[in-house]
Amino acid sequence: MDQGLQEYRRGELDRAIRTWKSILSFNAGHSEARKAIETATIQKKSLQVMED
């Protein structure tokens, strides 16, 4: 989780999402990773809309 949070804070949303998804591959019920992915995905979509 910490690695993903560091990536997220640096604005590396894709990398953070991949890191958290790797957690889910080992522990599908990891609720913090699921929430982090959801948050980063929403932020990524918002940034894409702003760029368009």
mmCIF file as Biopython writes it, N, C-alpha, C and O atoms, coordinates in Angstrom:
data_model
#
loop_
_atom_site.group_PDB
_atom_site.id
_atom_site.type_symbol
_atom_site.label_atom_id
_atom_site.label_alt_id
_atom_site.label_comp_id
_atom_site.label_asym_id
_atom_site.label_entity_id
_atom_site.label_seq_id
_atom_site.pdbx_PDB_ins_code
_atom_site.Cartn_x
_atom_site.Cartn_y
_atom_site.Cartn_z
_atom_site.occupancy
_atom_site.B_iso_or_equiv
_atom_site.auth_seq_id
_atom_site.auth_asym_id
_atom_site.pdbx_PDB_model_num
ATOM 1   N N  . MET A ? 1  ? 0.830   -1.197  0.000   1.0 0.0 1  A 1 
ATOM 2   C CA . MET A ? 1  ? 0.000   0.000   0.000   1.0 0.0 1  A 1 
ATOM 3   C C  . MET A ? 1  ? 0.869   1.253   0.000   1.0 0.0 1  A 1 
ATOM 4   O O  . MET A ? 1  ? 0.582   2.212   -0.716  1.0 0.0 1  A 1 
ATOM 5   N N  . ASP A ? 2  ? 1.920   1.244   0.796   1.0 0.0 2  A 1 
ATOM 6   C CA . ASP A ? 2  ? 2.762   2.438   0.907   1.0 0.0 2  A 1 
ATOM 7   C C  . ASP A ? 2  ? 3.384   2.826   -0.428  1.0 0.0 2  A 1 
ATOM 8   O O  . ASP A ? 2  ? 3.436   4.005   -0.778  1.0 0.0 2  A 1 
ATOM 9   N N  . GLN A ? 3  ? 3.850   1.841   -1.163  1.0 0.0 3  A 1 
ATOM 10  C CA . GLN A ? 3  ? 4.456   2.122   -2.465  1.0 0.0 3  A 1 
ATOM 11  C C  . GLN A ? 3  ? 3.429   2.782   -3.384  1.0 0.0 3  A 1 
ATOM 12  O O  . GLN A ? 3  ? 3.733   3.768   -4.055  1.0 0.0 3  A 1 
ATOM 13  N N  . GLY A ? 4  ? 2.238   2.245   -3.411  1.0 0.0 4  A 1 
ATOM 14  C CA . GLY A ? 4  ? 1.172   2.822   -4.228  1.0 0.0 4  A 1 
ATOM 15  C C  . GLY A ? 4  ? 0.831   4.241   -3.798  1.0 0.0 4  A 1 
ATOM 16  O O  . GLY A ? 4  ? 0.578   5.098   -4.645  1.0 0.0 4  A 1 
ATOM 17  N N  . LEU A ? 5  ? 0.821   4.498   -2.511  1.0 0.0 5  A 1 
ATOM 18  C CA . LEU A ? 5  ? 0.529   5.841   -2.019  1.0 0.0 5  A 1 
ATOM 19  C C  . LEU A ? 5  ? 1.612   6.826   -2.438  1.0 0.0 5  A 1 
ATOM 20  O O  . LEU A ? 5  ? 1.313   7.964   -2.801  1.0 0.0 5  A 1 
ATOM 21  N N  . GLN A ? 6  ? 2.859   6.396   -2.390  1.0 0.0 6  A 1 
ATOM 22  C CA . GLN A ? 6  ? 3.955   7.270   -2.818  1.0 0.0 6  A 1 
ATOM 23  C C  . GLN A ? 6  ? 3.822   7.598   -4.307  1.0 0.0 6  A 1 
ATOM 24  O O  . GLN A ? 6  ? 4.010   8.743   -4.718  1.0 0.0 6  A 1 
ATOM 25  N N  . GLU A ? 7  ? 3.500   6.592   -5.097  1.0 0.0 7  A 1 
ATOM 26  C CA . GLU A ? 7  ? 3.314   6.807   -6.536  1.0 0.0 7  A 1 
ATOM 27  C C  . GLU A ? 7  ? 2.137   7.755   -6.783  1.0 0.0 7  A 1 
ATOM 28  O O  . GLU A ? 7  ? 2.212   8.651   -7.624  1.0 0.0 7  A 1 
ATOM 29  N N  . TYR A ? 8  ? 1.075   7.545   -6.054  1.0 0.0 8  A 1 
ATOM 30  C CA . TYR A ? 8  ? -0.116  8.381   -6.176  1.0 0.0 8  A 1 
ATOM 31  C C  . TYR A ? 8  ? 0.220   9.837   -5.859  1.0 0.0 8  A 1 
ATOM 32  O O  . TYR A ? 8  ? -0.182  10.746  -6.585  1.0 0.0 8  A 1 
ATOM 33  N N  . ARG A ? 9  ? 0.952   10.048  -4.783  1.0 0.0 9  A 1 
ATOM 34  C CA . ARG A ? 9  ? 1.315   11.407  -4.374  1.0 0.0 9  A 1 
ATOM 35  C C  . ARG A ? 9  ? 2.219   12.091  -5.389  1.0 0.0 9  A 1 
ATOM 36  O O  . ARG A ? 9  ? 2.206   13.317  -5.504  1.0 0.0 9  A 1 
ATOM 37  N N  . ARG A ? 10 ? 2.997   11.317  -6.121  1.0 0.0 10 A 1 
ATOM 38  C CA . ARG A ? 10 ? 3.856   11.874  -7.173  1.0 0.0 10 A 1 
ATOM 39  C C  . ARG A ? 10 ? 3.084   12.104  -8.472  1.0 0.0 10 A 1 
ATOM 40  O O  . ARG A ? 10 ? 3.638   12.609  -9.448  1.0 0.0 10 A 1 
ATOM 41  N N  . GLY A ? 11 ? 1.817   11.736  -8.479  1.0 0.0 11 A 1 
ATOM 42  C CA . GLY A ? 11 ? 0.999   11.910  -9.672  1.0 0.0 11 A 1 
ATOM 43  C C  . GLY A ? 11 ? 1.108   10.766  -10.655 1.0 0.0 11 A 1 
ATOM 44  O O  . GLY A ? 11 ? 0.627   10.873  -11.783 1.0 0.0 11 A 1 
ATOM 45  N N  . GLU A ? 12 ? 1.726   9.678   -10.250 1.0 0.0 12 A 1 
ATOM 46  C CA . GLU A ? 12 ? 1.885   8.506   -11.113 1.0 0.0 12 A 1 
ATOM 47  C C  . GLU A ? 12 ? 0.691   7.575   -10.903 1.0 0.0 12 A 1 
ATOM 48  O O  . GLU A ? 12 ? 0.810   6.506   -10.304 1.0 0.0 12 A 1 
ATOM 49  N N  . LEU A ? 13 ? -0.455  8.008   -11.410 1.0 0.0 13 A 1 
ATOM 50  C CA . LEU A ? 13 ? -1.704  7.312   -11.123 1.0 0.0 13 A 1 
ATOM 51  C C  . LEU A ? 13 ? -1.739  5.912   -11.720 1.0 0.0 13 A 1 
ATOM 52  O O  . LEU A ? 13 ? -2.175  4.971   -11.057 1.0 0.0 13 A 1 
ATOM 53  N N  . ASP A ? 14 ? -1.289  5.762   -12.955 1.0 0.0 14 A 1 
ATOM 54  C CA . ASP A ? 14 ? -1.302  4.436   -13.579 1.0 0.0 14 A 1 
ATOM 55  C C  . ASP A ? 14 ? -0.429  3.459   -12.806 1.0 0.0 14 A 1 
ATOM 56  O O  . ASP A ? 14 ? -0.815  2.314   -12.574 1.0 0.0 14 A 1 
ATOM 57  N N  . ARG A ? 15 ? 0.739   3.917   -12.414 1.0 0.0 15 A 1 
ATOM 58  C CA . ARG A ? 15 ? 1.658   3.057   -11.666 1.0 0.0 15 A 1 
ATOM 59  C C  . ARG A ? 15 ? 1.060   2.687   -10.298 1.0 0.0 15 A 1 
ATOM 60  O O  . ARG A ? 15 ? 1.162   1.541   -9.859  1.0 0.0 15 A 1 
ATOM 61  N N  . ALA A ? 16 ? 0.443   3.660   -9.637  1.0 0.0 16 A 1 
ATOM 62  C CA . ALA A ? 16 ? -0.179  3.394   -8.336  1.0 0.0 16 A 1 
ATOM 63  C C  . ALA A ? 16 ? -1.305  2.368   -8.476  1.0 0.0 16 A 1 
ATOM 64  O O  . ALA A ? 16 ? -1.422  1.452   -7.662  1.0 0.0 16 A 1 
ATOM 65  N N  . ILE A ? 17 ? -2.119  2.526   -9.496  1.0 0.0 17 A 1 
ATOM 66  C CA . ILE A ? 17 ? -3.222  1.585   -9.727  1.0 0.0 17 A 1 
ATOM 67  C C  . ILE A ? 17 ? -2.674  0.181   -9.957  1.0 0.0 17 A 1 
ATOM 68  O O  . ILE A ? 17 ? -3.199  -0.789  -9.411  1.0 0.0 17 A 1 
ATOM 69  N N  . ARG A ? 18 ? -1.621  0.070   -10.764 1.0 0.0 18 A 1 
ATOM 70  C CA . ARG A ? 18 ? -1.009  -1.256  -10.996 1.0 0.0 18 A 1 
ATOM 71  C C  . ARG A ? 18 ? -0.482  -1.860  -9.700  1.0 0.0 18 A 1 
ATOM 72  O O  . ARG A ? 18 ? -0.628  -3.059  -9.464  1.0 0.0 18 A 1 
ATOM 73  N N  . THR A ? 19 ? 0.129   -1.028  -8.865  1.0 0.0 19 A 1 
ATOM 74  C CA . THR A ? 19 ? 0.660   -1.514  -7.588  1.0 0.0 19 A 1 
ATOM 75  C C  . THR A ? 19 ? -0.471  -2.051  -6.721  1.0 0.0 19 A 1 
ATOM 76  O O  . THR A ? 19 ? -0.357  -3.133  -6.145  1.0 0.0 19 A 1 
ATOM 77  N N  . TRP A ? 20 ? -1.541  -1.312  -6.631  1.0 0.0 20 A 1 
ATOM 78  C CA . TRP A ? 20 ? -2.668  -1.752  -5.802  1.0 0.0 20 A 1 
ATOM 79  C C  . TRP A ? 20 ? -3.361  -2.970  -6.392  1.0 0.0 20 A 1 
ATOM 80  O O  . TRP A ? 20 ? -3.841  -3.828  -5.651  1.0 0.0 20 A 1 
ATOM 81  N N  . LYS A ? 21 ? -3.420  -3.055  -7.713  1.0 0.0 21 A 1 
ATOM 82  C CA . LYS A ? 21 ? -4.011  -4.249  -8.331  1.0 0.0 21 A 1 
ATOM 83  C C  . LYS A ? 21 ? -3.180  -5.487  -8.039  1.0 0.0 21 A 1 
ATOM 84  O O  . LYS A ? 21 ? -3.719  -6.588  -7.929  1.0 0.0 21 A 1 
ATOM 85  N N  . SER A ? 22 ? -1.878  -5.315  -7.913  1.0 0.0 22 A 1 
ATOM 86  C CA . SER A ? 22 ? -1.033  -6.464  -7.568  1.0 0.0 22 A 1 
ATOM 87  C C  . SER A ? 22 ? -1.350  -6.957  -6.160  1.0 0.0 22 A 1 
ATOM 88  O O  . SER A ? 22 ? -1.257  -8.153  -5.883  1.0 0.0 22 A 1 
ATOM 89  N N  . ILE A ? 23 ? -1.722  -6.045  -5.277  1.0 0.0 23 A 1 
ATOM 90  C CA . ILE A ? 23 ? -2.142  -6.454  -3.930  1.0 0.0 23 A 1 
ATOM 91  C C  . ILE A ? 23 ? -3.397  -7.315  -4.028  1.0 0.0 23 A 1 
ATOM 92  O O  . ILE A ? 23 ? -3.514  -8.335  -3.348  1.0 0.0 23 A 1 
ATOM 93  N N  . LEU A ? 24 ? -4.329  -6.899  -4.875  1.0 0.0 24 A 1 
ATOM 94  C CA . LEU A ? 24 ? -5.574  -7.648  -5.028  1.0 0.0 24 A 1 
ATOM 95  C C  . LEU A ? 24 ? -5.344  -9.039  -5.616  1.0 0.0 24 A 1 
ATOM 96  O O  . LEU A ? 24 ? -6.128  -9.955  -5.368  1.0 0.0 24 A 1 
ATOM 97  N N  . SER A ? 25 ? -4.276  -9.200  -6.390  1.0 0.0 25 A 1 
ATOM 98  C CA . SER A ? 25 ? -4.002  -10.524 -6.948  1.0 0.0 25 A 1 
ATOM 99  C C  . SER A ? 25 ? -3.614  -11.514 -5.851  1.0 0.0 25 A 1 
ATOM 100 O O  . SER A ? 25 ? -3.794  -12.723 -6.001  1.0 0.0 25 A 1 
ATOM 101 N N  . PHE A ? 26 ? -3.083  -10.991 -4.751  1.0 0.0 26 A 1 
ATOM 102 C CA . PHE A ? 26 ? -2.730  -11.846 -3.612  1.0 0.0 26 A 1 
ATOM 103 C C  . PHE A ? 26 ? -3.833  -11.900 -2.564  1.0 0.0 26 A 1 
ATOM 104 O O  . PHE A ? 26 ? -4.007  -12.907 -1.878  1.0 0.0 26 A 1 
ATOM 105 N N  . ASN A ? 27 ? -4.577  -10.799 -2.450  1.0 0.0 27 A 1 
ATOM 106 C CA . ASN A ? 27 ? -5.621  -10.706 -1.435  1.0 0.0 27 A 1 
ATOM 107 C C  . ASN A ? 27 ? -6.810  -9.954  -2.037  1.0 0.0 27 A 1 
ATOM 108 O O  . ASN A ? 27 ? -6.902  -8.730  -1.936  1.0 0.0 27 A 1 
ATOM 109 N N  . ALA A ? 28 ? -7.701  -10.694 -2.653  1.0 0.0 28 A 1 
ATOM 110 C CA . ALA A ? 28 ? -8.831  -10.102 -3.374  1.0 0.0 28 A 1 
ATOM 111 C C  . ALA A ? 28 ? -9.761  -9.295  -2.464  1.0 0.0 28 A 1 
ATOM 112 O O  . ALA A ? 28 ? -10.513 -8.451  -2.950  1.0 0.0 28 A 1 
ATOM 113 N N  . GLY A ? 29 ? -9.720  -9.537  -1.180  1.0 0.0 29 A 1 
ATOM 114 C CA . GLY A ? 29 ? -10.600 -8.832  -0.255  1.0 0.0 29 A 1 
ATOM 115 C C  . GLY A ? 29 ? -9.985  -7.610  0.386   1.0 0.0 29 A 1 
ATOM 116 O O  . GLY A ? 29 ? -10.556 -7.063  1.330   1.0 0.0 29 A 1 
ATOM 117 N N  . HIS A ? 30 ? -8.848  -7.169  -0.093  1.0 0.0 30 A 1 
ATOM 118 C CA . HIS A ? 30 ? -8.143  -6.026  0.506   1.0 0.0 30 A 1 
ATOM 119 C C  . HIS A ? 30 ? -8.924  -4.744  0.210   1.0 0.0 30 A 1 
ATOM 120 O O  . HIS A ? 30 ? -8.810  -4.172  -0.874  1.0 0.0 30 A 1 
ATOM 121 N N  . SER A ? 31 ? -9.708  -4.308  1.178   1.0 0.0 31 A 1 
ATOM 122 C CA . SER A ? 31 ? -10.624 -3.183  0.953   1.0 0.0 31 A 1 
ATOM 123 C C  . SER A ? 31 ? -9.889  -1.860  0.750   1.0 0.0 31 A 1 
ATOM 124 O O  . SER A ? 31 ? -10.355 -1.017  -0.015  1.0 0.0 31 A 1 
ATOM 125 N N  . GLU A ? 32 ? -8.761  -1.660  1.410   1.0 0.0 32 A 1 
ATOM 126 C CA . GLU A ? 32 ? -8.018  -0.407  1.233   1.0 0.0 32 A 1 
ATOM 127 C C  . GLU A ? 32 ? -7.490  -0.277  -0.192  1.0 0.0 32 A 1 
ATOM 128 O O  . GLU A ? 32 ? -7.537  0.802   -0.783  1.0 0.0 32 A 1 
ATOM 129 N N  . ALA A ? 33 ? -6.990  -1.378  -0.737  1.0 0.0 33 A 1 
ATOM 130 C CA . ALA A ? 33 ? -6.482  -1.352  -2.109  1.0 0.0 33 A 1 
ATOM 131 C C  . ALA A ? 33 ? -7.624  -1.075  -3.087  1.0 0.0 33 A 1 
ATOM 132 O O  . ALA A ? 33 ? -7.461  -0.303  -4.031  1.0 0.0 33 A 1 
ATOM 133 N N  . ARG A ? 34 ? -8.771  -1.701  -2.863  1.0 0.0 34 A 1 
ATOM 134 C CA . ARG A ? 34 ? -9.926  -1.466  -3.737  1.0 0.0 34 A 1 
ATOM 135 C C  . ARG A ? 34 ? -10.353 0.003   -3.711  1.0 0.0 34 A 1 
ATOM 136 O O  . ARG A ? 34 ? -10.622 0.594   -4.757  1.0 0.0 34 A 1 
ATOM 137 N N  . LYS A ? 35 ? -10.412 0.582   -2.526  1.0 0.0 35 A 1 
ATOM 138 C CA . LYS A ? 35 ? -10.810 1.988   -2.387  1.0 0.0 35 A 1 
ATOM 139 C C  . LYS A ? 35 ? -9.777  2.900   -3.036  1.0 0.0 35 A 1 
ATOM 140 O O  . LYS A ? 35 ? -10.140 3.886   -3.678  1.0 0.0 35 A 1 
ATOM 141 N N  . ALA A ? 36 ? -8.500  2.584   -2.875  1.0 0.0 36 A 1 
ATOM 142 C CA . ALA A ? 36 ? -7.444  3.400   -3.469  1.0 0.0 36 A 1 
ATOM 143 C C  . ALA A ? 36 ? -7.528  3.364   -4.989  1.0 0.0 36 A 1 
ATOM 144 O O  . ALA A ? 36 ? -7.365  4.392   -5.647  1.0 0.0 36 A 1 
ATOM 145 N N  . ILE A ? 37 ? -7.782  2.188   -5.547  1.0 0.0 37 A 1 
ATOM 146 C CA . ILE A ? 37 ? -7.929  2.057   -6.999  1.0 0.0 37 A 1 
ATOM 147 C C  . ILE A ? 37 ? -9.113  2.887   -7.480  1.0 0.0 37 A 1 
ATOM 148 O O  . ILE A ? 37 ? -9.021  3.585   -8.490  1.0 0.0 37 A 1 
ATOM 149 N N  . GLU A ? 38 ? -10.205 2.809   -6.763  1.0 0.0 38 A 1 
ATOM 150 C CA . GLU A ? 38 ? -11.399 3.569   -7.132  1.0 0.0 38 A 1 
ATOM 151 C C  . GLU A ? 38 ? -11.110 5.070   -7.113  1.0 0.0 38 A 1 
ATOM 152 O O  . GLU A ? 38 ? -11.477 5.785   -8.046  1.0 0.0 38 A 1 
ATOM 153 N N  . THR A ? 39 ? -10.464 5.542   -6.072  1.0 0.0 39 A 1 
ATOM 154 C CA . THR A ? 39 ? -10.148 6.964   -5.938  1.0 0.0 39 A 1 
ATOM 155 C C  . THR A ? 39 ? -9.209  7.426   -7.051  1.0 0.0 39 A 1 
ATOM 156 O O  . THR A ? 39 ? -9.446  8.459   -7.677  1.0 0.0 39 A 1 
ATOM 157 N N  . ALA A ? 40 ? -8.149  6.667   -7.296  1.0 0.0 40 A 1 
ATOM 158 C CA . ALA A ? 40 ? -7.174  7.038   -8.328  1.0 0.0 40 A 1 
ATOM 159 C C  . ALA A ? 40 ? -7.806  7.006   -9.714  1.0 0.0 40 A 1 
ATOM 160 O O  . ALA A ? 40 ? -7.494  7.847   -10.557 1.0 0.0 40 A 1 
ATOM 161 N N  . THR A ? 41 ? -8.682  6.053   -9.954  1.0 0.0 41 A 1 
ATOM 162 C CA . THR A ? 41 ? -9.346  5.952   -11.249 1.0 0.0 41 A 1 
ATOM 163 C C  . THR A ? 41 ? -10.250 7.155   -11.486 1.0 0.0 41 A 1 
ATOM 164 O O  . THR A ? 41 ? -10.274 7.708   -12.586 1.0 0.0 41 A 1 
ATOM 165 N N  . ILE A ? 42 ? -10.983 7.554   -10.477 1.0 0.0 42 A 1 
ATOM 166 C CA . ILE A ? 42 ? -11.851 8.740   -10.581 1.0 0.0 42 A 1 
ATOM 167 C C  . ILE A ? 42 ? -11.009 9.983   -10.841 1.0 0.0 42 A 1 
ATOM 168 O O  . ILE A ? 42 ? -11.351 10.809  -11.688 1.0 0.0 42 A 1 
ATOM 169 N N  . GLN A ? 43 ? -9.909  10.109  -10.110 1.0 0.0 43 A 1 
ATOM 170 C CA . GLN A ? 43 ? -9.046  11.270  -10.303 1.0 0.0 43 A 1 
ATOM 171 C C  . GLN A ? 43 ? -8.454  11.278  -11.713 1.0 0.0 43 A 1 
ATOM 172 O O  . GLN A ? 43 ? -8.378  12.326  -12.355 1.0 0.0 43 A 1 
ATOM 173 N N  . LYS A ? 44 ? -8.039  10.119  -12.184 1.0 0.0 44 A 1 
ATOM 174 C CA . LYS A ? 44 ? -7.465  10.012  -13.525 1.0 0.0 44 A 1 
ATOM 175 C C  . LYS A ? 44 ? -8.481  10.452  -14.579 1.0 0.0 44 A 1 
ATOM 176 O O  . LYS A ? 44 ? -8.136  11.179  -15.511 1.0 0.0 44 A 1 
ATOM 177 N N  . LYS A ? 45 ? -9.730  10.013  -14.433 1.0 0.0 45 A 1 
ATOM 178 C CA . LYS A ? 45 ? -10.775 10.401  -15.381 1.0 0.0 45 A 1 
ATOM 179 C C  . LYS A ? 45 ? -11.039 11.905  -15.317 1.0 0.0 45 A 1 
ATOM 180 O O  . LYS A ? 45 ? -11.261 12.542  -16.347 1.0 0.0 45 A 1 
ATOM 181 N N  . SER A ? 46 ? -11.016 12.465  -14.127 1.0 0.0 46 A 1 
ATOM 182 C CA . SER A ? 46 ? -11.226 13.904  -13.968 1.0 0.0 46 A 1 
ATOM 183 C C  . SER A ? 46 ? -10.121 14.694  -14.646 1.0 0.0 46 A 1 
ATOM 184 O O  . SER A ? 46 ? -10.385 15.706  -15.297 1.0 0.0 46 A 1 
ATOM 185 N N  . LEU A ? 47 ? -8.894  14.240  -14.497 1.0 0.0 47 A 1 
ATOM 186 C CA . LEU A ? 47 ? -7.770  14.916  -15.130 1.0 0.0 47 A 1 
ATOM 187 C C  . LEU A ? 47 ? -7.865  14.833  -16.649 1.0 0.0 47 A 1 
ATOM 188 O O  . LEU A ? 47 ? -7.529  15.789  -17.347 1.0 0.0 47 A 1 
ATOM 189 N N  . GLN A ? 48 ? -8.320  13.698  -17.159 1.0 0.0 48 A 1 
ATOM 190 C CA . GLN A ? 48 ? -8.468  13.542  -18.605 1.0 0.0 48 A 1 
ATOM 191 C C  . GLN A ? 48 ? -9.523  14.486  -19.151 1.0 0.0 48 A 1 
ATOM 192 O O  . GLN A ? 48 ? -9.360  15.044  -20.235 1.0 0.0 48 A 1 
ATOM 193 N N  . VAL A ? 49 ? -10.608 14.668  -18.404 1.0 0.0 49 A 1 
ATOM 194 C CA . VAL A ? 49 ? -11.677 15.575  -18.827 1.0 0.0 49 A 1 
ATOM 195 C C  . VAL A ? 49 ? -11.146 17.006  -18.849 1.0 0.0 49 A 1 
ATOM 196 O O  . VAL A ? 49 ? -11.454 17.768  -19.765 1.0 0.0 49 A 1 
ATOM 197 N N  . MET A ? 50 ? -10.355 17.371  -17.852 1.0 0.0 50 A 1 
ATOM 198 C CA . MET A ? 50 ? -9.805  18.718  -17.784 1.0 0.0 50 A 1 
ATOM 199 C C  . MET A ? 50 ? -8.851  18.996  -18.937 1.0 0.0 50 A 1 
ATOM 200 O O  . MET A ? 50 ? -8.761  20.125  -19.419 1.0 0.0 50 A 1 
ATOM 201 N N  . GLU A ? 51 ? -8.140  17.962  -19.377 1.0 0.0 51 A 1 
ATOM 202 C CA . GLU A ? 51 ? -7.181  18.111  -20.471 1.0 0.0 51 A 1 
ATOM 203 C C  . GLU A ? 51 ? -7.861  18.228  -21.829 1.0 0.0 51 A 1 
ATOM 204 O O  . GLU A ? 51 ? -7.305  18.806  -22.763 1.0 0.0 51 A 1 
ATOM 205 N N  . ASP A ? 52 ? -9.062  17.678  -21.932 1.0 0.0 52 A 1 
ATOM 206 C CA . ASP A ? 52 ? -9.780  17.706  -23.214 1.0 0.0 52 A 1 
ATOM 207 C C  . ASP A ? 52 ? -10.438 19.019  -23.494 1.0 0.0 52 A 1 
ATOM 208 O O  . ASP A ? 52 ? -11.074 19.181  -24.535 1.0 0.0 52 A 1 
#
